[in-house]
Structures are given as C-alpha cells and as structure tokens.
Amino acid sequence: MQDTKEQPSHTNTTKEELKAATQVYSNDINNTSPPPDNTKSNTILIVLISMLLMMMSARFLFRRKLKKLEQKGPETLNRQKLIRDDIDQLIVNLQDISRENIAKLDNKIRVLNQLVIEADMKVKELTLLLKTTQNGAISPTKTERNSNPRPINPLHEKVFKCADNGMDVITICSETGLEKGEVELILSMRQLNQ
C-alpha cells in the first residue's frame, strides 16, 4: 500500500498573489500605530495586589496566633495586644503610602497619555505637511496653523494660569498636585508651542 499525501492548497499560490498579499500587509502595518505599552501599569497593579494579599494573609495568621496565645495566660495576652496594635498601625501606614503612590502613578499615567495624544496629533500634522510639500502645494503659514488650535488639557490650563500669575514651580506643584518635573515639562511645552 502506497502512502500518498495531498499538498495543501495554499502551496499552489503564484508569485503575483504573494506579492499582492505582502503589499496589503505592509500597507496595513504602515497605516496602524502600535498599541500603547501598558506593561508598566500592569506590573505596578500586580505588585500592589500582591502586597495587599500579603498584608491580609499576615493579619489572618497573626489573629490565629493571638487566639492560641490568649489561652496561655494574661501576661502573654497583654504583650500580644501591644504587638497587635503596633502591627495594625504599620498596616495603616503601609496602606496610606500605597494610596499616595497609586495617586502619583495615576497622575503620571494621565500626563503621559495626554503627551501621547499630543505627539500623535503632531505626527499627523507633520505627515500632512510633508504630503502637501511633496505635491508642490504651499505650506500653511504660522497664522493659519494657529487659527485652528487644538484642545488644551484643563490641568495644563491651570498650570499656565498659575505661571502667568507669577507663581514659582514649587507653588504650582502644591496648587495642582503635580510633581516638579511634570510642571516644568508642561511649561516647556508651552514655550515650544509659542
């Protein structure tokens, strides 16, 4: 008995079909932008969740141990209550620090997302400008570009108003809740746009 294998139908494609498929694929790649990188935010979220789980399991084990010690005697019980109060205070402090860090990370993520949006808009403007100059069209003047301003982030407006009122960077940070580097970045972006 002879064993015969059928060749798959996709092996019979011609060179022209392969070239056309490659062209379509390369056009798709050129027309799409890569998705945003969320690995850092996912990693931070995983770390925070694991910290919370560790705190909860430590507290559970501690309470179990405390019940066993309550059966041993009053001296041990008083000492354990002091330790329990210290551990509870440490847990509260750790939770406060975690909330502060999460808030800072959320602010930074929001600012970075805004910067990505602005960068995408600049890329589109530059692509359009490049196409018009390649076609021999006259590039828009500065007044024409400024006649269609893009929307401004309300947080950026608040930073600009504070800077216009003569506030220094540290005062602006306390007013807006942003970090010093973020405020400096926003003000430098304003200078570049002007």
N, C-alpha and C positions, 0 to 999 in steps of 0.2 A: 504494500500500500504506500503510495507516494503522498508526502505531506505538502500540500500547496498552500501558499499564503497569498492572500489578496493584498495588494498595495492600497494604502489609504487614498481616498480621492483627492486629498489636499496636496499630494506629491505631484499631481499632474498639472499644476498651475504653470502658466507661462511666465517668462521674464517680464513681460509687459504688465501682467497682473501684479507681480511682486513690486515692480517699480511704482505702480499706482497706489498700492497699499502702503508702501513706505512713504510716499509723498503725503498721503492723507494723514498718516500717523505723525509725521514731522510737523505738518500744519497744526494738528491738534495740540502737540507739545508747545509750539510757539505761541499759540493763542490762549493758553491757560497759564495761570500763575500758580505757583506751588502753594499748597495749603499752609496756614501758619503753623509754626512749631510750638506745640503745646506740651512738649516733653518736660520742660522745667516746671510748669504749673502742675502737671500730673504727678511729678516726683514730689513736689512740695506737699501736695494733697495727701499722697500716700504716707509720707513721713509724719504729717500731723495726725492722720487717722491712727497710725501705729502707735504714736505717743499716747494718744487718748486711750487706746485699748490697753496699753501697758499700765497706765495710771489706774484704770478701772480694775484690772486684774490684781494689781498690788494692793489696792484698797480692799478688795474682796478677801484676799489672803490674809491681810492684816486683821480684818474683823473676825475671821475664823480663828486666828491665833489668839485674839483677845478673849474670845469666848472660852477657849481652853484655859487661859490664864486666870480668868475670873473664878474658876473652880479651885485654883490652887490657894489663894489667900488674899487678904486685904492689902498687904504691902505691895505685892506684885501688881495688884489691880490699880493702885494709885500711881505707881511708876508707869504702868502701861497707858493709863489715861493721859499722863503728861506727854508720853511719846506719841500717842494718838493725836493729841492736839497739835503737836509740832508737825506731824506728817500732814494733817489736814491743812495747816497753814501753808506748808510747802506746795501742796496740790493747788491751793487757791492762787498762790503766787505764780506757779507754772501755767495755770490757765490764763491769768492776766497777761503774762508775757506772750503766750501763744496768740491771744486775741490781738494784741498790739502788732505782732509780726504779720498776722494774716491781713490786718488792715493796711499795713505798709505795702505788702505784696500786692494786694488788690489795687491800690493807688498806682503802683508802678506798672502793673499789667494794663490798667486803663490808659495811662500815659503812652505806653508803648503801642497799644492798639491804635491810639489816635495818630501817633507818628507813622505807623504803617499805612494808615489810610491816607495821610498827607503825602507820604512817599509814593503811594500808588497813583495819586492824583498828579503828582509831578511827573511821573513816568508817562502817564497818558498825555499830559501837556507836551512833554518833550517828543514823544512819538508823533503826535500831530504836527508839531512844529517841524520835525525832521521830514515828514512826508510832504508838507507844503513847500519847504525849501527845495526838496528834490524835484518837485513838479514845476519849479520855476515861479511859484507864487511868492508874493511879498510877505515877509513875516510880520506878525502883528506888532504894533508899537507898544511901548510901555503903558500908555494910557488906555489902549484897547484891552490889554491884559488886566489892568486894574479895574476896568469898568465892570467886570464880572467877578467880584471877589468870592472866594469860597467860604463856606460857613466856618465860624470860629468856635472853638470849644469854650463853653461858659467858664470853665476853670481857667483857661488861658486869658479870657477877658478880665477875670478878677485879678490875675497876676499883673496884667497890663495896667489896670486901673490903679492898683497899689503902687506900681513902679512910677506911674505918671504923677501920683500924689507925693512922690519923694521918699517913699519907704525904702529901706535897705533890704537886702536879700533875707537876712535873718528874720526881720519883722514880717516880710511877705510869707516866709515859711510858717510862722506861727499863725498868721491870718488864714492861710489856705490849707494847712495841714500837709503840705508837700515837703519833700526833702530839699536841701540846699541845691544839690545837683540838678534836680528837676526844674527848680525855679530858674536857675542860671541857663539851662537848656531852652526853656520856653522864651526867656528874654533874648537869647542869642538868635533863636529862630525868627523872632520879630524883627531884629536888626537886619537879618538876611533878606526878609521879605520886603523891607523898605528900600 
